[in-house]
């Protein structure tokens, strides 16, 4: 039995007003949970059109081993860079999520496709009715 089979969140982002101050805070606060800083992205390396490019702040990702699961996005108003990525088991589920979310009143924030994060990262982004950026992601090859 896979103890993570019911896991639904792939990763999440929150906006913070000062990325460096928050990085120091989360490094200390998350250490007892065995979560550590795994990845940082400077504003100059931001993905075109992404939340970081909009805020101009640094991004720091925390996790246990190799994959950051919790990200902080600097120079953002609270709620502005909020982002949740739900796990999809297949690329077809990503496509269906995108269509269903748009039909339910969401707005496009990135159609289904392979992203530059890694070669098997297939996802779609939609903003919910309140503007929160949600994503469905399949991390397996077709």
C-alpha positions as CSV (number, residue, x, y, z in Angstrom):
1,X,0.0,0.0,0.0
2,X,1.3,3.5,-0.9
3,X,0.8,5.8,2.1
4,X,0.8,8.8,-0.2
5,X,-1.9,7.6,-2.7
6,X,-4.4,10.0,-1.2
7,X,-2.0,13.0,-1.4
8,X,-3.5,15.7,-3.6
9,X,-1.2,18.7,-3.3
10,X,2.0,18.6,-5.4
11,X,3.2,22.0,-4.2
12,X,2.1,25.4,-3.0
13,X,3.3,29.0,-3.0
14,X,2.5,31.9,-0.7
15,X,3.3,35.5,-1.2
16,X,5.5,37.3,1.4
17,X,6.5,40.9,1.6
18,X,10.2,40.2,2.2
19,X,11.6,37.0,0.8
20,X,14.9,37.1,2.6
21,X,13.3,37.8,6.0
22,X,10.8,35.0,5.4
23,X,13.5,32.6,4.2
24,X,15.4,33.0,7.5
25,X,12.1,32.5,9.4
26,X,11.1,29.4,7.5
27,X,14.5,27.8,7.6
28,X,14.3,28.0,11.4
29,X,10.6,27.1,11.8
30,X,10.7,24.2,9.4
31,X,13.9,22.6,10.5
32,X,12.2,20.5,13.3
33,X,10.0,19.1,10.5
34,X,13.1,18.1,8.5
35,X,12.2,20.6,5.8
36,X,15.1,22.6,4.4
37,X,15.8,25.2,1.8
38,X,16.3,23.3,-1.5
39,X,16.1,25.9,-4.2
40,X,16.2,29.6,-4.7
41,X,15.4,31.6,-7.9
42,X,16.6,35.1,-8.3
43,X,14.3,37.6,-10.1
44,X,16.6,37.7,-13.2
45,X,15.9,33.9,-13.6
46,X,12.1,34.2,-13.3
47,X,9.9,32.2,-15.7
48,X,8.4,34.5,-18.3
49,X,4.8,35.4,-17.3
50,X,5.1,33.7,-13.9
51,X,4.2,35.1,-10.4
52,X,7.8,35.9,-9.7
53,X,8.1,38.1,-12.8
54,X,5.0,40.0,-11.7
55,X,6.3,40.7,-8.2
56,X,10.0,41.0,-9.0
57,X,11.0,39.2,-5.8
58,X,13.1,36.2,-5.0
59,X,11.5,32.7,-4.7
60,X,12.7,30.1,-2.1
61,X,11.6,26.5,-2.1
62,X,11.6,24.2,0.9
63,X,11.3,20.4,1.0
64,X,12.8,17.2,2.5
65,X,15.0,15.7,-0.2
66,X,15.1,16.9,-3.8
67,X,11.7,18.5,-4.6
68,X,10.6,21.7,-3.0
69,X,7.0,21.5,-1.9
70,X,6.5,24.8,-0.2
71,X,7.6,28.0,-1.9
72,X,7.7,31.6,-0.7
73,X,7.4,34.4,-3.4
74,X,8.9,37.8,-2.4
75,X,7.6,41.3,-2.9
76,X,4.0,40.1,-3.0
77,X,0.9,41.2,-1.2
78,X,-0.5,38.6,1.0
79,X,-2.7,36.4,-1.2
80,X,-1.3,37.8,-4.4
81,X,1.1,35.0,-5.2
82,X,-1.0,32.2,-3.7
83,X,-0.7,29.1,-5.8
84,X,-1.8,25.5,-5.3
85,X,-0.8,22.6,-7.6
86,X,-3.0,19.5,-7.5
87,X,-1.6,16.1,-8.5
88,X,-3.0,14.6,-11.7
89,X,-2.3,10.9,-12.4
90,X,-2.4,11.4,-16.1
91,X,-2.0,14.1,-18.7
92,X,-5.6,13.5,-19.8
93,X,-6.6,14.4,-16.2
94,X,-4.7,17.7,-16.6
95,X,-6.5,18.4,-19.9
96,X,-9.9,17.6,-18.3
97,X,-9.1,19.8,-15.2
98,X,-8.4,22.7,-17.5
99,X,-11.6,22.3,-19.5
100,X,-13.8,21.8,-16.4
101,X,-12.2,24.8,-14.6
102,X,-12.8,27.1,-17.5
103,X,-16.4,25.8,-18.0
104,X,-17.0,26.5,-14.2
105,X,-16.0,30.1,-14.5
106,X,-12.2,30.0,-14.1
107,X,-9.9,32.0,-16.4
108,X,-6.9,30.7,-18.3
109,X,-3.5,31.2,-16.8
110,X,-1.6,28.7,-18.9
111,X,-3.1,26.0,-21.1
112,X,-2.1,22.3,-20.8
113,X,1.4,21.6,-21.9
114,X,5.0,20.6,-20.9
115,X,6.7,23.2,-18.8
116,X,10.4,23.9,-18.5
117,X,10.6,22.7,-14.9
118,X,11.5,19.2,-16.1
119,X,10.8,17.1,-19.2
120,X,7.8,15.2,-17.7
121,X,6.2,18.3,-16.1
122,X,2.8,18.5,-17.8
123,X,0.4,21.0,-16.3
124,X,-2.3,23.6,-16.8
125,X,-3.0,26.8,-14.8
126,X,-6.3,28.4,-14.1
127,X,-7.4,31.3,-11.9
128,X,-10.4,30.6,-9.8
129,X,-13.2,33.1,-9.4
130,X,-11.3,34.9,-6.7
131,X,-8.1,35.1,-8.8
132,X,-6.2,32.4,-7.0
133,X,-3.7,30.5,-9.3
134,X,-4.5,26.8,-9.3
135,X,-2.7,24.1,-11.3
136,X,-3.1,20.4,-12.1
137,X,0.3,18.7,-12.8
138,X,1.3,15.3,-14.0
139,X,4.9,14.5,-13.3
140,X,5.2,11.3,-15.3
141,X,6.1,10.8,-18.9
142,X,3.3,9.9,-21.4
